[in-house]
């Protein structure tokens, strides 16, 4: 998380760090570690809002791993807003699928309200 926050939205380091975090989230211990980091939510929301391409895709993937399923109730409202905005803009098909999974989990937990 520190590498993502430190390198900013245009850094290749942030993109690589997000890719590694997404892979880390595929293992239960790794996902738990990402969930427990205090800067995860604001860092990921910022990455989704400010990055493009693969960086945005990886950030959405990490958010889906962090807040998907039973963890959806702990997601900040900014997470849903950032993903909706990203999906309305330039977004890969994979990022759209991950975003849709996350938004579905947020909706089912009551963290996302239809308008």
C-alpha positions as a Python dict, from the first residue, in 0.01 Angstrom:
ca = {
    (1, 'X'): (0, 0, 0),
    (2, 'X'): (284, 237, 80),
    (3, 'X'): (429, 197, -271),
    (4, 'X'): (93, 281, -430),
    (5, 'X'): (43, 587, -213),
    (6, 'X'): (400, 711, -254),
    (7, 'X'): (431, 678, -632),
    (8, 'X'): (109, 856, -723),
    (9, 'X'): (-142, 781, -996),
    (10, 'X'): (97, 803, -1288),
    (11, 'X'): (372, 585, -1149),
    (12, 'X'): (464, 248, -1294),
    (13, 'X'): (558, 146, -941),
    (14, 'X'): (198, 192, -829),
    (15, 'X'): (72, -23, -1116),
    (16, 'X'): (316, -303, -1032),
    (17, 'X'): (235, -279, -662),
    (18, 'X'): (-139, -303, -733),
    (19, 'X'): (-79, -607, -955),
    (20, 'X'): (115, -772, -672),
    (21, 'X'): (-156, -682, -420),
    (22, 'X'): (-424, -832, -642),
    (23, 'X'): (-227, -1156, -665),
    (24, 'X'): (-168, -1148, -290),
    (25, 'X'): (-544, -1122, -236),
    (26, 'X'): (-592, -1461, -404),
    (27, 'X'): (-447, -1626, -92),
    (28, 'X'): (-652, -1601, 228),
    (29, 'X'): (-358, -1482, 440),
    (30, 'X'): (-269, -1222, 180),
    (31, 'X'): (-625, -1095, 158),
    (32, 'X'): (-640, -1070, 537),
    (33, 'X'): (-317, -869, 539),
    (34, 'X'): (-451, -629, 274),
    (35, 'X'): (-779, -592, 467),
    (36, 'X'): (-595, -510, 788),
    (37, 'X'): (-381, -230, 643),
    (38, 'X'): (-518, 106, 765),
    (39, 'X'): (-444, 298, 443),
    (40, 'X'): (-606, 47, 209),
    (41, 'X'): (-942, 218, 151),
    (42, 'X'): (-822, 573, 75),
    (43, 'X'): (-528, 448, -130),
    (44, 'X'): (-741, 218, -346),
    (45, 'X'): (-1016, 477, -394),
    (46, 'X'): (-752, 728, -504),
    (47, 'X'): (-598, 477, -744),
    (48, 'X'): (-935, 393, -902),
    (49, 'X'): (-1018, 761, -943),
    (50, 'X'): (-681, 880, -1074),
    (51, 'X'): (-522, 590, -1259),
    (52, 'X'): (-606, 459, -1603),
    (53, 'X'): (-558, 131, -1785),
    (54, 'X'): (-407, -161, -1599),
    (55, 'X'): (-351, 42, -1282),
    (56, 'X'): (-723, 112, -1252),
    (57, 'X'): (-801, -250, -1336),
    (58, 'X'): (-570, -380, -1063),
    (59, 'X'): (-706, -130, -808),
    (60, 'X'): (-1063, -241, -879),
    (61, 'X'): (-950, -604, -848),
    (62, 'X'): (-795, -539, -508),
    (63, 'X'): (-1110, -355, -395),
    (64, 'X'): (-1324, -646, -513),
    (65, 'X'): (-1105, -887, -316),
    (66, 'X'): (-1108, -665, -7),
    (67, 'X'): (-1476, -568, -1),
    (68, 'X'): (-1638, -857, -187),
    (69, 'X'): (-1856, -1109, -9),
    (70, 'X'): (-1883, -1087, 368),
    (71, 'X'): (-1654, -782, 385),
    (72, 'X'): (-1888, -564, 175),
    (73, 'X'): (-2046, -414, 484),
    (74, 'X'): (-1713, -258, 585),
    (75, 'X'): (-1660, -79, 253),
    (76, 'X'): (-1654, 301, 262),
    (77, 'X'): (-1918, 473, 49),
    (78, 'X'): (-1638, 629, -157),
    (79, 'X'): (-1544, 282, -284),
    (80, 'X'): (-1877, 234, -461),
    (81, 'X'): (-1871, 587, -602),
    (82, 'X'): (-1518, 546, -736),
    (83, 'X'): (-1599, 216, -905),
    (84, 'X'): (-1920, 349, -1063),
    (85, 'X'): (-1732, 652, -1198),
    (86, 'X'): (-1451, 432, -1332),
    (87, 'X'): (-1695, 199, -1504),
    (88, 'X'): (-1864, 494, -1674),
    (89, 'X'): (-1530, 605, -1818),
    (90, 'X'): (-1247, 425, -1990),
    (91, 'X'): (-1232, 81, -1833),
    (92, 'X'): (-1125, -266, -1951),
    (93, 'X'): (-1370, -555, -1973),
    (94, 'X'): (-1194, -726, -1682),
    (95, 'X'): (-1217, -412, -1467),
    (96, 'X'): (-1589, -388, -1553),
    (97, 'X'): (-1644, -751, -1445),
    (98, 'X'): (-1456, -699, -1117),
    (99, 'X'): (-1637, -369, -1063),
    (100, 'X'): (-1975, -531, -1126),
    (101, 'X'): (-1892, -806, -873),
    (102, 'X'): (-1796, -545, -616),
    (103, 'X'): (-2102, -329, -680),
    (104, 'X'): (-2328, -634, -651),
    (105, 'X'): (-2172, -723, -314),
    (106, 'X'): (-2205, -362, -193),
    (107, 'X'): (-2569, -350, -306),
    (108, 'X'): (-2654, -680, -135),
    (109, 'X'): (-2494, -559, 190),
    (110, 'X'): (-2686, -233, 182),
    (111, 'X'): (-2374, -19, 126),
    (112, 'X'): (-2485, 85, -222),
    (113, 'X'): (-2824, 242, -281),
    (114, 'X'): (-2996, 263, -619),
    (115, 'X'): (-3082, 609, -742),
}
